[in-house]
Amino acid sequence: MDTNNKLVNVILNSKYTEASEKNILFVVKANDLSSINMEDQDLVIVLSNLINNAIEAWEKSEKK
C-alpha cells in the first residue's frame, strides 16, 4: 500500500499481513496522506489501536 506517508504505509502493511494470516479481509481506501498533521507517536497509537480493535472484534465474532 502506498499512501505517500511512510509511517502509515508501514502500519497498514503490517496490519494487512496480520489480518491476512488470520483470513480476515482487509481493504484500505486512502488518499494522499503525505500532509497528515499528526505527531508520529500519536499516529501510530491511533491507527494501530483502530485496526487492532477491528481485528479483535472480528475474532470475537468468529468464536460465537
C-alpha positions in Angstrom: 0.0 0.0 0.0 1.2 3.5 -0.7 -0.4 6.4 1.0 2.6 8.8 0.4 3.2 8.6 4.2 5.9 6.1 5.1 4.7 5.6 8.7 1.1 4.9 7.6 2.4 2.6 4.9 4.4 0.5 7.5 1.4 0.3 9.8 -1.1 -0.6 7.1 1.2 -3.2 5.5 2.0 -4.8 8.9 -1.7 -5.0 9.9 -2.6 -6.2 6.4 -0.2 -9.1 6.9 -1.5 -9.9 10.3 -5.1 -9.8 9.1 -4.3 -12.0 6.0 -2.7 -14.6 8.3 -6.0 -14.8 10.2 -8.0 -15.0 6.9 -9.5 -11.5 7.6 -10.5 -9.4 4.6 -8.5 -6.2 4.9 -9.5 -3.4 2.5 -8.0 0.1 2.5 -9.1 3.1 0.5 -6.8 6.0 1.2 -6.0 9.3 -0.4 -2.6 11.0 -0.4 -1.7 11.2 3.3 1.7 12.9 2.8 0.5 16.1 4.6 -1.2 14.5 7.6 -0.8 16.8 10.5 -0.3 14.5 13.5 2.7 13.6 15.6 4.2 10.2 14.6 3.7 8.7 18.0 0.0 9.7 18.1 -0.5 8.5 14.5 1.0 5.1 15.4 -1.2 4.8 18.5 -4.4 5.8 16.9 -4.1 3.9 13.7 -2.7 0.7 15.3 -5.4 0.8 18.0 -8.2 1.2 15.4 -7.0 -1.7 13.3 -6.3 -3.9 16.4 -9.8 -3.3 17.7 -11.3 -4.2 14.3 -9.2 -7.5 14.2 -10.2 -8.3 17.8 -13.9 -7.7 17.1 -13.7 -10.0 14.1 -12.0 -12.7 16.1 -14.7 -12.4 18.9 -17.5 -12.6 16.3 -16.0 -15.8 14.8 -16.0 -17.5 18.2 -19.8 -17.2 18.6 
